[in-house]
Amino acid sequence: MKYSAPDLFSAPAPESVAQATDSATCHRPPAAPLFAQGGLWSDTPPVALPPAADDAAAAVLQAPLHAACHGVVATRFGPAMVWLDLQGRLLRLDFHLEQELQRAQLSGSRRDDAAVAEVARQLHEYERGERRSFDIPLAARGTAFQQQVWAALCCIPYGETMSYGELALALGKPGAARAVGRANATNPIALIVPCHRVLGADGSLTGYAGGLPLKSALLRFEQENTVPGLFGAAGRL
C-alpha cells in the first residue's frame, strides 16, 4: 500500500516519535534536530569516533559511542545484534551478526542478553503480528538532518511505503531525495526505525543496509499482516 506523502505530517504533533507510528499521520519534524522529543533521541550532539591508529578494519568496526553492552536476539528474520547505552536506550540494531560480533570483540564490549530482554520482547511481539509500533527509548547518533529523516521514518505506518522523493517532499525538502536516501542508508536501528518502508521512485526495493532479501522479507511480512492474502502463490515482492 502506498502512503500519501502530502498527508504525512498533517496531524498535530505526537507526544513522541514512537507514538507517531501508531497513527496514520505525523507532525512535520522541526528544523532543529529531534534529539530529545519524548526522550526518544539522545540530547548529546554526535561525536566522531576516533579511528584506530594501526587497524583500518577496527576503525570501521568501532562499537557505537557510549555503548554499555550488547546482546543477540533470535528473530524470524535472522539473529539481530542489539546495542544499549548506560541508560538502557537503543543505540543500534543490526542483522549482520558476524560483523557485529567482530565489532563487539574489537571494542571489548560486554555481552548481556538479559539486558536486551525488552527489545527482544517487542521484536517477538512484532514477528507474531501482535505489535505494529515500538516504544523502546532510542539514542541513535547522527547529524541534525539524519535525525530528521530517522524521525520521519517512524511516521510511515506499518504495511505502507513511501519513495525517497515523497519523504523528502514531506520533510519540506523537495530536492533532497538523494540526501534523504543517504540518511536512510545510515540509519543504525534496523526494523524499529523502519527504513525498509522507503522505496525507489518506480517502486523498486533499491538499496538496503541489511540486504535486499531482508528488506523484501520485512515488507512482505508487514503487507501480508495488513492485507491478508496479498501475496498468494502467484504473488511476488
Backbone as a ProteinNet text record, in pm:
[ID]
protein_1_A
[PRIMARY]
MKYSAPDLFSAPAPESVAQATDSATCHRPPAAPLFAQGGLWSDTPPVALPPAADDAAAAVLQAPLHAACHGVVATRFGPAMVWLDLQGRLLRLDFHLEQELQRAQLSGSRRDDAAVAEVARQLHEYERGERRSFDIPLAARGTAFQQQVWAALCCIPYGETMSYGELALALGKPGAARAVGRANATNPIALIVPCHRVLGADGSLTGYAGGLPLKSALLRFEQENTVPGLFGAAGRL
[TERTIARY]
84.9	0	88	58.8	138	87.4	179	140.3	149.2	52.9	46.5	139.9	242.6	341.9	283.8	194.9	144.7	73.3	22.9	-50.5	37.7	165.3	249.7	258.9	266.2	285.8	166.8	46.9	-68.6	-136.7	-108.6	-175.9	-100.2	-164	-92	26.7	124.3	248.3	219.9	273.7	258	345.8	314.4	394.2	534.4	551.9	684.7	685.6	805.6	815	763.1	786.7	738.1	587.2	518.4	372.9	323.3	406.3	364.5	336.7	405.5	384.6	252.2	183.2	51.8	-59.5	-29.3	-130.9	-96.7	-190.8	-168	-93.7	-82.1	-15.6	80.2	167	269	302.9	327.3	361.6	499.1	515.4	645	750.7	865.1	971.3	1020.4	1060.6	1109.6	1243	1286.2	1412.7	1528.9	1515.7	1621.4	1622.8	1736.3	1742.7	1641	1579.5	1478.6	1547.8	1644.5	1725	1646.6	1557.5	1503.9	1352	1282.3	1136.3	1089.2	1013.1	962.3	1071.9	1192.2	1302.4	1351.6	1308.9	1338	1479.6	1527.1	1661	1754.8	1882.5	1981.7	1990.1	2007.9	2022.6	2169.2	2258.2	2400.3	2438.7	2501.9	2539.5	2631.7	2625.9	2709.9	2857.4	2937.9	3081.9	3148	3245.7	3313	3389.3	3383.9	3457.6	3604.7	3696	3838.2	3880.8	3950.3	3993.9	4104.9	4110.6	4218.9	4349.6	4455.9	4581.6	4644.6	4632.3	4705.6	4617.8	4488.1	4399.5	4279	4280.8	4171.6	4040.1	4048.1	3925.2	3863.2	3947.6	3895.4	3828	3879.7	3818.8	3676.7	3654.3	3520.8	3428.6	3483	3401.9	3404.7	3412.9	3402.3	3262.7	3254.8	3124.5	3055.2	2922	2852.4	2901.6	2911.5	2957.7	2868.1	2930	2860	2786.6	2824.2	2761.4	2804.3	2706.9	2735.8	2743.2	2663.2	2661.1	2590.6	2594.6	2523.6	2462.1	2366.8	2305.1	2254.6	2224.4	2176.7	2033.1	1947.8	1807.1	1776.9	1723.6	1683.5	1546.1	1534	1406.2	1379.6	1259.5	1224.4	1299.5	1354.6	1428.5	1579.5	1619.5	1760.5	1802	1917.9	1964.4	1999.4	1964.4	1990.4	2079	2177.1	2261.5	2202.2	2186.6	2127.2	2231	2248.6	2343.3	2267.5	2300.5	2235.3	2338.5	2292.1	2379	2356.5	2421.2	2412.7	2271.3	2189.7	2051.6	1956	2009.5	1925.1	1858	1902.9	1844	1910.4	1832.7	1879.5	1967	2090.8	2186	2191	2175.3	2197.2	2126.8	2070.7	2015.2	2052.4	2124.7	2179.3	2168.3	2134.9	2117.7	2243.4	2352.1	2478.3	2553.1	2511.9	2558.9	2710	2765.8	2909.4	2989.6	2950.4	3020	3002.9	2882.3	2856.8	2931.8	2944.3	3022.1	3169.3	3216.4	3354.3	3370	3270	3270.1	3278.3	3199.5	3198.6	3332.7	3390.7	3518.7	3628.8	3632.5	3736.5	3723.3	3600.7	3577.7	3582.1	3579	3576	3441.6	3335.7	3201	3154.4	3076.7	3025.1	2893.2	2884.6	2759.1	2667.2	2542.5	2445.2	2308.3	2273	2145.3	2026.5	2044.3	1935.1	1903.1	2005	1983.6	1898.1	1896.3	1818.9	1684.4	1640.6	1518	1394.8	1388.8	1272.1	1269	1384.8	1391.3	1348.4	1397.6	1361.3	1210.2	1152.3	1007.8	927.5	962.6	887	910.8	1032.5	1059.4	978.3	967.9	892.8	742.6	693.8	553.9	530.8	626.3	617.2	610.9	700.4	705.4	587	517.9	394.9	273.3	293.8	183.4	104.3	159.3	88.8	129.3	229.9	279.8	310.7	267.3	294.4	381	409.4	498.7	574.5	680.2	767.7	773.3	789.1	803.1	934	1036.3	1170.3	1241.2	1301.1	1374.9	1497.9	1515	1622.9	1726.5	1850.3	1958.2	2053.6	1997.8	2080.2	2156.7	2280.9	2365.6	2365.5	2352.3	2354.5	2347.9	2363.8	2354	2209.2	2190.2	2054.8	1966.5	2019.9	1939.8	1909.7	2008.6	1983.9	1875.7	1880.9	1779.8	1640.7	1630.8	1501.6	1448.4	1535.6	1493	1453.5	1533.8	1502.7	1371.4	1347.8	1220.7	1103.5	1123.4	1016.9	989.7	1093.4	1073.1	975.6	982.3	893.8	749	725.3	588.9	523.8	601.7	544	473.1	343.4	268.5	312	291.8	313.3	240	307.6	243.7	234.5	287.4	279.6	420	432.5	562.2	557.4	676.7	694	818.5	829.5	953.2	1044.3	1172.6	1266.7	1222.8	1173.9	1127.3	1007.7	914.1	796.4	835.9	932.2	976.6	1046.3	1127.3	1192.7	1088.6	985.2	878	805.3	778.9	709.7	793.2	926	1015.4	1032	968.1	982	1109.8	1170.3	1295.7	1277.5	1197.3	1160.2	1276.8	1388.9	1503.2	1605.6	1571.4	1670.9	1651.6	1595.9	1569.3	1697.4	1806.6	1931.6	1986.3	1977.6	2024.7	1940.2	1811	1723.4	1762.2	1796.3	1839.1	1965.4	2060.4	2184.3	2158.1	2071.6	2037.7	1964.3	1878.1	1806.1	1903.9	2007	2105.3	2192.2	2203.9	2288.4	2209.9	2080.8	2000.9	2061.7	2103.4	2169.1	2072.9	1942.7	1846.2	1749.7	1785.9	1702.7	1568.7	1467.7	1333.9	1257.2	1313	1241.7	1228.5	1333	1324	1313.2	1191.2	1162.6	1208.6	1338.4	1390.2	1356	1314.8	1276	1147.4	1074.6	948.1	966.2	1088.8	1115	1165.2	1100	1129.6	1179.8	1226.6	1264.4	1141.4	1162.7	1051.9	964.8	1023.7	948.4	892.5	903.9	852.1	949.7	1071.4	1171.4	1227	1282.5	1334.2	1455.4	1536.6	1661.9	1751.7	1840	1935.5	1877.1	1945.6	1908.3	2029.7	2067.3	2189	2184.6	2065.4	2051.6	2046.9	2048.7	2039.8	1897.5	1884.9	1752.6	1665.3	1721.3	1635	1565.9	1637.5	1576.6	1470.6	1500.5	1402	1275.2	1292.4	1177.5	1098.7	1169.1	1101.7	1022.4	1078.6	1009.3	884.6	896.8	781.6	673.8	715.5	619.3	545.4	619.6	559	456.6	493.4	402.7	280	299.4	185.4	94.5	150.1	65.6	-19.8	37	-38.4	-134.6	-118.1	-208.9	-322.2	-288.3	-387	-372.2	-445.7	-432	-448.5	-360.2	-369.9	-310.4	-248.7	-193.6	-86.6	-6	97.6	64.3	-17.3	-51.5	54.1	14.7	112.3	173.4	92.7	143.5	201.4	186.8	233.1	383.3	439.7	581.5	605.1	712.2	752.3	894
-119.7	0	124.1	216.9	338.7	441	512.8	613.7	750.2	835.5	967.7	1065.5	1110.7	1199.7	1330.8	1398.2	1527.1	1516.7	1396.4	1380.2	1337.6	1312.9	1250.4	1330.6	1464.4	1547.3	1640.7	1593.8	1682.4	1685.7	1591.6	1585.9	1667.1	1698.6	1764.7	1682.3	1746.6	1679.8	1570.2	1450	1342.9	1370.9	1305.1	1326.4	1270.9	1169.1	1115.7	1056.9	1038.2	981.4	839.5	763.8	626.3	621.9	715.8	718.1	751.6	819.5	857.2	735.7	625.3	506.5	439.9	478.9	423.6	495	605.5	681.6	687.6	733.7	738.2	863.2	961.7	1085.8	1126.6	1220.1	1263.7	1408	1484	1624	1639.7	1740.7	1764.6	1791.5	1721.9	1746.9	1890.1	1949.5	2086.2	2094.4	2216.1	2234.9	2190	2209.1	2169.1	2017.6	1959.8	1814.2	1765	1653.1	1597	1505.7	1561.8	1480.8	1432.7	1516.7	1487	1478.4	1481.7	1477.6	1347	1357.2	1237.9	1150.3	1204	1125.2	1020.3	1030.1	923.8	929.6	1048.9	1062.4	1125.4	1095.3	1149.8	1300.8	1371.8	1516.4	1557.7	1461.6	1491.1	1494.2	1603.4	1609.8	1494.4	1448.7	1337.4	1372.8	1276.5	1294.3	1194	1238.1	1148.9	1041	919.2	810.3	821.2	808.1	813.6	688.3	701.1	582.1	510	379.8	302.6	340.5	353.7	402.5	305.6	175.9	79.3	-26	-2.8	-105.4	-39.8	-31.7	33.4	-40.8	-174.7	-252	-220	-204.6	-171.9	-36.2	56.5	189.5	180.3	89.7	72.4	2.5	-88.6	-171.3	-125.6	4.1	56.8	28	4.1	-8	127.7	130.9	259.3	341.7	471.1	559.5	546	534.2	522.8	389.8	288.7	157.5	96.9	49	-15.5	-166.8	-221.3	-365.7	-396.9	-522.9	-569.6	-705.3	-745.2	-876	-922.9	-1049.8	-1108.7	-1156.9	-1122.8	-1162.2	-1247.1	-1366.5	-1453	-1408.8	-1384.6	-1345.5	-1430.7	-1423.8	-1497.6	-1444.9	-1324.3	-1263.2	-1286.1	-1359.9	-1384.8	-1323.6	-1362	-1305.5	-1158.3	-1080.7	-936.6	-901.3	-818.1	-766.1	-635.3	-624.4	-507.1	-441	-309.6	-233.5	-132.8	-126.8	-35.1	57.1	176.5	264.2	240.9	320.9	301.5	320.4	399.2	422.6	316.7	218.5	114.8	155.4	266.8	313.4	242.3	224.1	151.1	240.1	195.2	267.6	211.6	82	16.2	-118.9	-156	-288.4	-329.1	-440.5	-478.5	-629.7	-672.1	-814.1	-879.3	-803.5	-861.5	-916.9	-1032.9	-1082.4	-1102.9	-1165.2	-1193.1	-1064.4	-965.5	-836.9	-769.9	-778.3	-714.8	-784.6	-915.7	-987.5	-948.7	-927.3	-880.8	-740.5	-657.1	-521.5	-526.7	-615.8	-628.2	-678.9	-775.8	-830.8	-725.9	-649.3	-547.8	-435.9	-407.7	-297	-340.8	-472.3	-520.7	-503	-490.1	-470.1	-593.3	-569.9	-677.4	-730.2	-861.9	-921.6	-947.7	-903	-921.4	-938.5	-1061.5	-1087	-1051.3	-1064.3	-1030.2	-881.5	-798.4	-654.5	-611.3	-691.6	-655.1	-727.6	-778.6	-857.7	-779.1	-649.4	-571.1	-550.9	-527.9	-518.7	-651.2	-761.6	-893.8	-916.8	-877.7	-898	-825.7	-700.5	-624.2	-675.7	-719.4	-778.7	-906.6	-987.8	-1112.3	-1084.3	-980.6	-941.8	-895.5	-820.9	-776.2	-895.2	-992.4	-1103.6	-1198.7	-1192.8	-1270.4	-1195.6	-1075	-994.7	-924.6	-918.1	-857.6	-711.5	-662.9	-527.1	-462	-336.1	-263.3	-140.2	-106.4	4.9	-31.3	43.6	12.8	131.6	103.1	210.5	196.2	158.6	144.2	279.2	327.2	454	439.9	536.5	532.6	639.9	612.1	709.8	705.2	696.4	691.8	822.7	811.6	928.2	966.2	1093.6	1138.1	1288.5	1340.1	1484	1529.7	1658.7	1713.9	1662.2	1657.9	1612.1	1463.4	1384.5	1241.5	1218.8	1293.3	1279.5	1311.8	1413.7	1448.4	1334.5	1279.4	1171	1048.5	1013.5	894.8	912.8	1034.3	1060.2	1046.3	1094.1	1083.8	938.7	855.7	714.2	649.8	693.2	637.9	678.2	769.8	814	734	653	573.8	453.8	442	334.9	195	104.1	-39.1	-82.9	-156	-210.2	-113.3	8.6	107.7	154.5	219	260.8	402.7	461.3	590.6	581.8	671.9	682.9	783.8	782.5	878.8	1021.2	1041	1173.6	1219	1128.5	1162.7	1197.2	1123.8	1151.9	1287.8	1318.8	1449.5	1560.6	1539.3	1638.6	1657.8	1549.7	1557.6	1631.9	1623.9	1695	1841.6	1883.1	2020	2043.7	1936	1945.7	1870.4	1925.6	1851.6	1813.3	1882.5	1849.4	1761.4	1706	1635.6	1483.8	1427.5	1283.3	1202.2	1243.7	1168.8	1181.4	1300.9	1320.4	1239.3	1233.7	1151.1	1004.3	962.8	825.6	792	887.3	863.4	855.7	945.4	941.9	812.2	768.5	643.7	526.8	529.5	421.5	416.8	529.5	533.2	511.4	483.5	454.1	335.4	352.2	242.8	145.5	176.1	93.6	29.8	-87.1	-155.5	-195.3	-206.3	-255.1	-162.1	-131	-46.5	96.4	148.2	271.9	224	220.9	137.7	194.5	198.9	246.3	149.3	26.7	-68.6	-27.2	70	111.9	220.1	250.6	351.6	282.3	315.7	251.6	353.3	302.3	389.8	453.8	555.2	627.7	535.9	430.2	337.1	218.9	225.8	118.7	5.7	17.6	-87.4	-83.2	-194.5	-202.6	-112.7	-91.8	-15	-72	8.8	-41.5	-55.1	-134.2	-151.5	-205	-140.8	-179.6	-324.1	-373.8	-511.6	-611.8	-563.3	-650.6	-655.7	-663.3	-662.6	-782.2	-902.2	-1012.4	-981.1	-915.9	-880.2	-772.6	-673.4	-566.9	-626.4	-715.2	-780.5	-861	-932.9	-1015.2	-929.7	-816.7	-729	-669	-621.3	-562.2	-667.1	-784.4	-891.6	-926.9	-941.7	-976.3	-871.8	-743.8	-638	-628.9	-641.4	-627.1	-748.7	-866.1	-984.2	-971.8	-910.6	-893.1	-776.3	-689.5	-576.4	-612.6	-680.2	-723.4	-874	-953.9	-1099.9	-1150.5	-1239.6	-1299.4	-1216.9	-1102.7	-1014.5	-1087.2	-1169.7	-1244.5	-1392.6	-1435.2	-1575.1	-1651.3	-1765.6	-1848.1	-1775	-1688.2	-1615.4	-1480.9	-1440.7	-1307.9	-1299.7	-1188.5	-1166.4	-1023.8	-1002.3	-867.8	-846.9
0	0	0	-87.7	-98.8	1.4	65.8	162.7	98.7	123.1	60.9	130	58.4	118.2	169.1	95.2	145.6	278.5	312.3	437.1	553.8	527.2	628.5	756.2	744.1	861.6	884	854.1	860.1	995.8	1082.4	1212.5	1316.1	1429.5	1538.9	1581.6	1640.7	1680.4	1782.5	1760.7	1860	1980.2	2092	2212.1	2195.7	2114.8	2088.9	1949.4	1894.3	1761	1760.1	1866.4	1871.8	1860.5	1927.4	1922.2	1782.9	1703.3	1570.2	1483.8	1508.8	1427.6	1457.4	1564.1	1594.6	1519.6	1455.3	1384.8	1237.8	1157.8	1014	972.2	1059	1023.3	1132.1	1097.6	1191.8	1164.4	1267.4	1253	1189.7	1104.7	1042.6	1147.8	1141.8	1238.7	1229.5	1339.9	1337.5	1267.2	1235.7	1166.7	1254.8	1385.7	1478.7	1492.2	1529.8	1547.1	1649.1	1618.4	1708.5	1808.7	1885.2	1975	2096.3	2149.5	2281.6	2287.4	2174.4	2177.4	2239.3	2345.4	2411.1	2470.7	2482.7	2534.5	2436.9	2309.9	2215.6	2161.8	2133	2077.5	2180	2167.5	2259.2	2245	2356.5	2351.1	2346.8	2328.5	2317.1	2171.3	2122.4	1981.5	1945.2	1818.4	1777.6	1785.9	1822.8	1832.5	1740.4	1662.4	1569	1644.7	1594.2	1655.5	1617.3	1711.9	1677.5	1603.4	1490.3	1417.7	1491.2	1474.9	1535.1	1467.3	1544.6	1490.9	1393	1418.9	1337.5	1273.4	1270.4	1216.3	1150.5	1017.8	946.3	967.1	974.1	994.8	1129.2	1231.3	1364.3	1363.5	1281.5	1274.3	1221.7	1126	1068.9	1166.8	1248.2	1335.6	1481	1502.3	1638	1693.3	1822.5	1887.4	1884.8	1889.5	1896.2	2014.4	1994.8	2100.7	2223.8	2341	2468.8	2485.9	2406.1	2423.4	2556.8	2632.7	2761.2	2746.8	2654.8	2635.4	2505.4	2469.2	2350.7	2381.5	2300.6	2314.6	2179.9	2169.8	2045.2	2064.9	1968.8	1972.9	1850	1870	1759	1708.8	1579	1519.4	1396	1345.8	1224.6	1102.9	1113.9	1003.8	1016.5	1117.5	1143.5	1275.7	1328.4	1455.8	1442.8	1543	1542.8	1661	1636	1743.5	1792.9	1922.8	1986.4	2076	2061.7	2143.2	2228	2357.8	2450.1	2514.6	2556.8	2633.8	2783.1	2866.6	3011.5	3064.7	2994.1	3035.7	2978.5	2909.9	2852.5	2723.1	2663	2537.4	2419.2	2315	2198	2110.5	2089.4	2004.6	1863.4	1853.5	1724.1	1723.8	1608	1587.7	1445.9	1433.1	1303.4	1285.4	1163.2	1134.8	1076.9	1060.1	1013.9	1136.5	1183.1	1312.2	1315	1213.3	1214.9	1225.1	1146.4	1151	1286.8	1342.5	1471.3	1585	1577.1	1678	1670.5	1547.6	1531.1	1588.9	1565.8	1621.1	1773.8	1832.4	1978.1	2030.9	1960.3	2003	1996.9	1888.2	1872	1974.7	2013.7	2106.6	2252.5	2276	2413.4	2480.1	2399.2	2454.5	2531.3	2635.2	2720.7	2663.9	2647.5	2601.9	2720.8	2707.4	2814.5	2750.3	2716.1	2650.1	2739.6	2870.9	2962.3	2956.9	2932.6	2929.5	2811	2703.8	2584.9	2581.6	2696.5	2703	2657.8	2689.5	2649.5	2498.5	2439.2	2293	2231.8	2288.7	2238.4	2249.9	2362.2	2381.5	2273.7	2247.2	2148.5	2006.4	1976.8	1845.8	1826.2	1930.6	1919.4	1905.1	1971.1	1951.8	1808.7	1754.6	1615.5	1520.6	1538.4	1444.3	1460.7	1573.6	1589.9	1536.9	1485.5	1434.5	1542.6	1664.4	1777.3	1800.5	1730.5	1752.5	1618.7	1602.9	1479.5	1501	1624.6	1656	1783.2	1810.1	1922.9	2018.4	2147.5	2245.6	2323	2250.8	2307.8	2301.7	2410.9	2405.5	2315.8	2226.2	2127.8	2155.8	2118.3	2136.4	2017.2	1898.3	1777.7	1759.9	1716	1694.8	1548.2	1519.6	1381.3	1372	1251.2	1228.5	1243.9	1242.9	1254.1	1141.3	1019.7	906	917.8	956.6	976	1079.9	1189.7	1294.9	1240.8	1156.3	1097.2	1012.2	929.3	841.4	922.8	1023.3	1104.1	1179.4	1227.7	1296.6	1198.9	1075.7	975.1	937.5	936.6	906.1	1003.8	1129.3	1231.7	1210.7	1118.7	1089.9	977.7	906.2	797.1	858.1	837.4	905	864.1	952.8	930.5	804.5	717.8	598.6	483.6	498.6	392.2	355.4	240.3	191.3	136.2	121.1	54.7	-31.5	-127.6	-204.1	-134.7	-172.9	-117.1	-150.8	-273.1	-313	-233.1	-207.3	-127.4	15.3	69.3	205.4	211.2	109.4	103.2	94.3	12.9	-0.4	131.7	201.5	329.9	433.7	420.6	512.1	473.4	364.3	318.5	240.8	189	113.2	-18.2	-111.6	-232.5	-322.4	-312.5	-397.1	-329.7	-215.3	-134.4	-132.3	-239.3	-238.9	-218.5	-283.1	-267.4	-125.9	-69.7	67.4	164.6	139.6	222.2	208.8	86.3	64.9	141.5	143.6	217.7	367.5	419.1	561.8	595.9	504.5	524	534	448.6	444.6	570	640.7	760.3	889	877.9	996.5	1070.6	1197	1268.4	1335.8	1334.4	1408.7	1308.8	1260	1161.2	1221.3	1135.4	1166.9	1260.3	1376.5	1473.4	1420.8	1358.5	1280.2	1135.7	1078.8	961.4	827	806.2	677.9	565	598.3	494	423.4	477.3	416.6	310.4	275.5	173.1	46.7	-67.6	-195.1	-296.1	-410.2	-519.8	-582	-664.9	-727.3	-812.1	-867.8	-951.9	-872.6	-740.9	-656.9	-633.7	-687.1	-668.3	-526.7	-483.4	-346.9	-326.4	-429.2	-422.8	-312.4	-258.7	-160.6	-21.1	60.2	199.6	272.7	383.1	454.7	501.2	532.4	577.1	464	339.2	222.8	168.4	35.7	-26.4	13.3	35.2	81	214	306.8	434.7	415.4	333	306.6	246.9	149.1	88.1	190.4	277.7	378.7	476.7	518.5	612.3	548.4	424.6	356.7	332	289.1	264.3	393.7	502	630.5	672.6	666.6	709.6	620.5	490	399.9	405.4	428.3	446.1	571.6	675.7	800.1	794	693.7	675.8	581.5	472.2	373.2	356.1	431.2	423.7	280.7	240.9	108.5	-2.4	31.4	-71.5	-153.3	-85.5	-153.8	-149	-243.3	-252.5	-329.9	-383.2	-455	-573	-638.3	-754.6	-719.2	-590.8	-551.5	-538.8	-575.4	-563.4	-517.3	-436.8	-397.3	-446.5
[MASK]
+++++++++++++++++++++++++++++++++++++++++++++++++++++++++++++++++++++++++++++++++++++++++++++++++++++++++++++++++++++++++++++++++++++++++++++++++++++++++++++++++++++++++++++++++++++++++++++++++++++++++++++++++++++++++++++++++++++++++++++

